């Protein structure tokens, strides 16, 4: 019997290709695991009305963690148009499967390291080492939305917030409402995770990012909670910034930042910006971590226009695999993977189109595996 059971979720498009690359590296490591394939993605939405079938959720509950490739997501109306004809107008509503997984398994911590490896011609600066902690289950991506706005919701808001009256004149059928729900517990958890990481790996500061001068209640809750948590880590400095200023400063002085923590949407924005500073999404790995389970995924999408060409950079997926190994306690194997990736990048002999070379992603994976 294998030591680990891994849910294997290629998803859509180039997710299949980069997962194949990850398997090349894992096999070279002699990683003792059973890989259990799961159905997830656009094909299952179109033919079943569910991008994350219950059978996949049930399978995942029998595994130690999941490795995930990429997903296709489209707006509500476009998704409905792509359903098989017999499924249309049956009440099916598309919801992102990765967001559902974060909610179902309470994967509260999204961890996104953005590290510049020497030799990468796309590095903005070579000394960037940013780790972004993003609260993964609350905030703007919590999924509590309305369109049109129900009258009972409008009435409650109108009684407590007189400003709602100016919207009501347009008609409730013309109002869309997305909520930003944050809890003290959620804020405390993600900030604590960030400070623990900074202490463990020697980062001198943690930067909390929000917009409390405008989002006074939710942003204020995040900042007040961060200040309280920071008192438990006196050796680590707490920095507080607004999201608009932070994106400017990341471009201006990215080397000044180490650990950054934010709520869901702001963390998403910051992590994509930080990824571009170290070469783009082809180098950006991530982990969705809960108390008992984790799902590991590169931050890039399914890139359908590149599917079948084996040209998309697999390094994000391979570094994601490294994060999985770390989480499982296989730190020696994880370190070996990162060293192999760094060596291949530094040599600049093998690489995909985005770094100015013309190798396939399979060839890049094989070059990394050869370093192990």
WORABEL-V995961 format. One record per pair of residues at least 4 apart in sequence whose C-alpha atoms are under 7 Angstrom apart, sorted by the first residue. I is the first residue (numbers start at 1). J is the second residue. Records with the same first field share a line. If there is no record, write none. Layout:
# WORABEL-V995961
I->J ; J
This chain:
# WORABEL-V995961
2->32 ; 33 ; 34
3->32 ; 33
4->32 ; 33 ; 34 ; 64
5->33 ; 34 ; 35 ; 63 ; 64
6->33 ; 34 ; 35 ; 36 ; 63 ; 64 ; 65 ; 66 ; 67
7->35 ; 36 ; 37 ; 38 ; 60 ; 63 ; 65 ; 66 ; 67
8->35 ; 36 ; 37 ; 38 ; 66 ; 67 ; 68
9->37 ; 38 ; 39 ; 40 ; 67 ; 68 ; 69
10->15 ; 16 ; 19 ; 68 ; 69 ; 70
11->15 ; 16 ; 40 ; 41 ; 68 ; 69 ; 70 ; 71
12->16 ; 41 ; 42 ; 70 ; 71 ; 72 ; 302
13->302 ; 303 ; 304 ; 307
14->18 ; 70 ; 302 ; 303 ; 304 ; 307
15->19 ; 69 ; 70 ; 302
16->20 ; 69
17->21 ; 310
18->22 ; 69 ; 314 ; 317
19->23 ; 69
20->24
21->25 ; 314 ; 361 ; 362 ; 365
22->26 ; 317 ; 318 ; 321
23->27
24->28 ; 365 ; 366 ; 369
25->29 ; 365 ; 369
26->30 ; 31
27->31
28->369
29->333
38->56
39->53 ; 56
40->44 ; 51 ; 52 ; 53
41->45 ; 51 ; 52 ; 71 ; 72
42->46 ; 51 ; 72
43->47
44->48 ; 49 ; 50 ; 51
45->49 ; 50 ; 51 ; 83
46->82 ; 83 ; 84
47->83 ; 84
49->83 ; 87 ; 92
51->97
52->56 ; 97
53->57
54->58
55->59
56->60
57->61
64->293
65->293 ; 294 ; 295
66->294 ; 295 ; 296
67->295 ; 296 ; 297
68->295 ; 296 ; 297
69->297 ; 298
70->300 ; 301 ; 302
71->301 ; 302
72->301 ; 302
73->96
74->78 ; 79
75->79
76->80 ; 94
77->81
78->82
79->83 ; 94
80->88
83->87 ; 88
84->88
96->100
97->101
98->102
99->103
100->104
101->105
102->106 ; 107 ; 108 ; 136 ; 137
103->107 ; 137
105->290 ; 293
106->290
107->136 ; 137 ; 288 ; 289 ; 290 ; 294
108->135 ; 136 ; 137 ; 289 ; 290
109->133 ; 134 ; 135 ; 136 ; 190 ; 288 ; 289 ; 290
110->133 ; 134 ; 135 ; 136 ; 286 ; 287 ; 288 ; 289
111->132 ; 133 ; 134 ; 286 ; 287 ; 288
112->131 ; 132 ; 133 ; 271 ; 285 ; 286 ; 287
113->130 ; 131 ; 132 ; 285 ; 286
114->129 ; 130 ; 131 ; 274 ; 275 ; 278 ; 284
115->128 ; 129 ; 130 ; 278
116->123 ; 126 ; 127 ; 128 ; 129 ; 278
117->126 ; 342
118->126 ; 346
119->345 ; 346 ; 348
120->345 ; 346
121->355
122->278 ; 279 ; 355
123->277 ; 278 ; 279
124->277 ; 278
127->255
128->254 ; 255
129->258
130->257 ; 258 ; 259
131->258 ; 259 ; 260
132->259 ; 260 ; 261 ; 271
133->190 ; 194 ; 260 ; 261 ; 262
134->261 ; 262 ; 263 ; 264 ; 267
135->190 ; 262 ; 263 ; 264
136->264
137->142
138->142 ; 181 ; 182 ; 264
139->180 ; 181 ; 182 ; 263 ; 264 ; 265
140->179 ; 180 ; 181 ; 264 ; 265
141->264 ; 265
142->181
144->178 ; 179
145->177 ; 178 ; 179
146->176 ; 177 ; 178
147->175 ; 176 ; 177
148->172 ; 173 ; 174 ; 175 ; 176
149->153 ; 154 ; 172 ; 173 ; 175 ; 176 ; 177
150->154
151->155
152->156
153->157
154->158
155->159
156->160
157->161 ; 164
158->162 ; 164 ; 165
164->168
165->169
168->172
170->174
182->186 ; 218
183->187
184->188 ; 221 ; 225
185->189
186->190
187->191 ; 222 ; 225
188->192 ; 225 ; 226 ; 229
189->193
190->194
191->195 ; 226 ; 261
192->196 ; 229
193->197
194->198 ; 259 ; 261
195->199 ; 206
196->200
197->201
198->202 ; 203 ; 204 ; 259
199->203
203->258 ; 259
204->236 ; 237
205->236 ; 237 ; 238 ; 239 ; 258 ; 259
206->237 ; 238 ; 239 ; 258 ; 259 ; 260
207->238 ; 239 ; 240 ; 259 ; 260 ; 261
208->239 ; 240 ; 241 ; 260 ; 261 ; 262
209->240 ; 241 ; 242 ; 243 ; 261 ; 262
210->219 ; 241 ; 242 ; 243 ; 262
211->215 ; 219 ; 242 ; 243
212->216 ; 219 ; 220
215->219
216->220
217->221
218->222
219->223
220->224
221->225
222->226
223->227
224->228
225->229
226->230
227->231
230->234 ; 238
241->245 ; 246
242->246
243->247 ; 266
244->248
245->249
246->250
247->251 ; 270
248->252
249->253 ; 254
250->254
262->266 ; 267
263->267
264->268
265->269
266->270
267->271
268->272
269->273
270->274
271->275
272->276
273->277
274->278
275->279 ; 280 ; 281 ; 284
276->280 ; 281
279->283
280->284
281->299 ; 300
282->300 ; 313 ; 314 ; 315 ; 316
283->315 ; 316
284->298 ; 299 ; 316
285->297 ; 298 ; 299 ; 316 ; 317 ; 319 ; 320
286->296 ; 297 ; 298 ; 299 ; 320
287->295 ; 296 ; 297 ; 323
288->294 ; 295 ; 296
289->293 ; 294 ; 295
290->294
296->320 ; 324
297->317 ; 320
298->316 ; 317 ; 320
303->307
306->311
310->360 ; 361
311->352 ; 353 ; 360 ; 361
312->352 ; 361
313->352 ; 361
314->318 ; 361 ; 365
315->319
316->320
317->321
318->322
319->323 ; 338
320->324
321->325
322->326 ; 334 ; 337 ; 338
323->327
324->328
325->329 ; 330 ; 331 ; 333 ; 334
326->330 ; 331 ; 334
330->334
331->335
332->336
333->337
334->338
335->339
336->340 ; 372
337->341
338->342
339->343
340->344 ; 368 ; 371 ; 372
341->345 ; 368
342->346
343->347
344->348 ; 350 ; 368
350->357 ; 359 ; 364
351->355 ; 357 ; 358 ; 359 ; 364
352->356 ; 357 ; 358 ; 359 ; 360 ; 361
353->357 ; 358
359->363 ; 364
360->364
361->365
362->366
363->367
364->368
365->369
366->370
367->371
